[in-house]
């Protein structure tokens, strides 16, 4: 159970209801954007520790969790990046550490290059580097679709274990409880844009301190990708969590926090 969660709340920003969870409440603000099928609550075991040192906010990305969803909304990268910009503005946050995992890292990067204000540092946690003319993202769409459909029907622990065999029982039960809130068209759009939107063009425009955290066993970011990103943004700092797959804190909890090194100013 979380010891630092203060509350969950909603804010109107970029024309939608954005739901978030807040932890700690003291220190530099840190806004965390989860990945493609990760409602905010599934990051609580990470946010709880971050909340000991930072004023931590975890977002439900549109189409996930308790944020606005439905067929009338757009789920493209630019719109979701604008959600992040609007969230920071709506809460009047400044000097924000903006951190995103996977899909969320792509949204965070795009938010910075679309003029998001109040952001002091950027953390990109194993973002998909696929795009037009590039190699495909290693995960496949049916994995997401099938698991969401199973949870929509009422998945049990063993059903979830076949999708995430290394996760703890608590993590599996939480995913089974919340995965049905992921709106399937939103997931499909995000996955398609992993391959249709090239985030590499964003890197040269970044003017704030940036950390790229890579999973050593994830297969998402290869050595040649690191080299290319360094050429595009020479100031970037790159750290690798050697024993973790793409879901870094699930695979190596302590290694995940070590992956920040001293970039955050305080060691979470």
Long-range contacts (C-beta under 8 A, 24 or more apart in sequence): 2-44, 2-47, 2-48, 2-51, 3-48, 4-47, 4-48, 4-49, 4-51, 4-52, 4-56, 5-44, 5-47, 5-48, 5-51, 8-40, 8-66, 10-66, 11-87, 11-90, 11-91, 12-90, 13-83, 13-86, 13-87, 13-89, 13-90, 14-79, 14-82, 14-83, 14-85, 14-86, 14-87, 16-62, 16-67, 16-68, 16-73, 16-83, 17-66, 17-67, 17-68, 18-59, 18-60, 18-62, 18-67, 18-68, 18-83, 18-86, 18-87, 18-90, 19-59, 19-60, 19-65, 19-66, 19-67, 20-57, 20-58, 20-59, 20-60, 20-87, 21-47, 21-57, 21-58, 22-55, 22-56, 22-57, 23-47, 23-48, 23-50, 23-51, 23-56, 23-57, 23-58, 24-50, 24-51, 24-52, 24-53, 24-54, 24-55, 24-56, 25-51, 25-55, 26-55, 27-53, 27-54, 27-55, 27-266, 28-54, 28-55, 28-95, 28-96, 28-97, 28-120, 28-265, 29-54, 29-55, 29-56, 29-57, 29-93, 29-94, 29-95, 29-96, 29-97, 30-54, 30-55, 30-56, 30-57, 30-96, 30-97, 30-99, 30-264, 31-56, 31-57, 31-59, 31-84, 31-87, 31-88, 31-93, 31-96, 31-97, 31-98, 31-99, 32-56, 32-57, 32-58, 32-59, 32-99, 32-100, 32-101, 32-104, 33-59, 33-61, 33-84, 33-98, 33-99, 33-100, 33-101, 33-104, 33-105, 33-107, 33-108, 34-58, 34-59, 34-61, 34-64, 34-100, 34-101, 34-102, 34-104, 35-101, 35-102, 35-103, 35-104, 36-102, 36-103, 36-144, 36-187, 36-190, 36-191, 37-64, 37-144, 37-147, 37-148, 37-179, 37-182, 37-187, 38-64, 38-101, 38-104, 39-64, 39-65, 39-66, 39-178, 39-179, 39-181, 39-182, 40-64, 40-65, 41-65, 41-174, 41-178, 42-171, 42-174, 42-175, 42-178, 43-101, 45-171, 45-249, 45-253, 46-249, 46-256, 49-257, 49-268, 50-268, 52-268, 53-264, 53-266, 53-267, 53-268, 54-97, 54-264, 54-266, 54-268, 57-87, 57-91, 57-93, 59-83, 59-84, 59-87, 59-104, 61-103, 61-104, 61-107, 62-186, 63-182, 63-183, 63-185, 63-186, 63-187, 64-181, 64-182, 64-183, 64-186, 65-178, 65-181, 66-181, 69-181, 69-183, 69-186, 70-183, 71-185, 73-186, 75-185, 75-186, 75-189, 75-190, 76-189, 76-193, 77-106, 77-107, 77-110, 77-190, 77-193, 77-197, 78-110, 78-114, 80-107, 80-110, 80-190, 81-107, 81-108, 81-110, 81-111, 81-114, 81-116, 82-111, 82-114, 83-107, 84-108, 84-111, 84-116, 85-111, 85-114, 85-115, 85-116, 85-117, 88-116, 88-117, 88-118, 88-119, 89-117, 89-118, 93-118, 94-118, 94-120, 95-120, 96-120, 96-121, 97-121, 97-122, 97-123, 97-264, 98-122, 98-123, 99-123, 99-125, 100-124, 100-125, 100-127, 101-125, 101-126, 101-248, 102-126, 102-127, 102-128, 102-220, 102-246, 103-127, 103-128, 103-190, 103-194, 106-194, 106-197, 106-199, 109-199, 109-202, 109-203, 109-206, 110-199, 110-202, 112-202, 112-205, 112-206, 112-208, 113-202, 113-205, 113-206, 119-208, 120-208, 120-209, 121-208, 121-209, 121-210, 121-211, 121-263, 121-264, 122-206, 122-208, 122-209, 122-210, 122-211, 123-210, 123-211, 123-213, 123-260, 123-263, 123-264, 124-210, 124-211, 124-212, 124-213, 125-213, 125-248, 126-213, 126-214, 126-215, 126-218, 126-220, 126-221, 126-246, 126-248, 127-199, 127-212, 127-220, 127-221, 128-194, 128-220, 129-199, 129-200, 129-220, 129-221, 129-225, 129-229, 130-194, 130-195, 131-194, 131-195, 131-196, 131-197, 131-198, 131-199, 131-200, 132-195, 132-196, 132-198, 134-195, 134-198, 136-195, 137-191, 137-194, 137-195, 137-220, 138-218, 138-219, 138-220, 138-246, 139-246, 141-188, 141-191, 144-182, 144-187, 144-191, 145-184, 145-187, 145-188, 147-179, 148-179, 148-180, 148-182, 148-184, 148-187, 149-184, 151-175, 151-176, 151-179, 151-180, 152-180, 155-179, 164-247, 164-250, 166-250, 166-251, 167-250, 171-250, 200-228, 200-229, 200-232, 203-229, 203-232, 203-233, 203-236, 204-232, 204-233, 206-233, 206-236, 209-235, 209-237, 209-263, 210-235, 210-236, 210-237, 211-236, 211-237, 211-238, 211-239, 211-260, 211-263, 212-236, 212-237, 212-238, 212-239, 213-239, 213-240, 213-241, 213-248, 213-256, 213-259, 213-260, 214-238, 214-239, 214-240, 214-241, 215-240, 215-241, 215-244, 215-245, 215-246, 215-248, 215-251, 216-240, 216-241, 216-242, 216-243, 216-244, 217-242, 217-243, 217-244, 217-245, 217-251, 218-244, 218-245, 218-246, 218-248, 219-245, 219-246, 220-246, 237-261, 237-263, 239-263
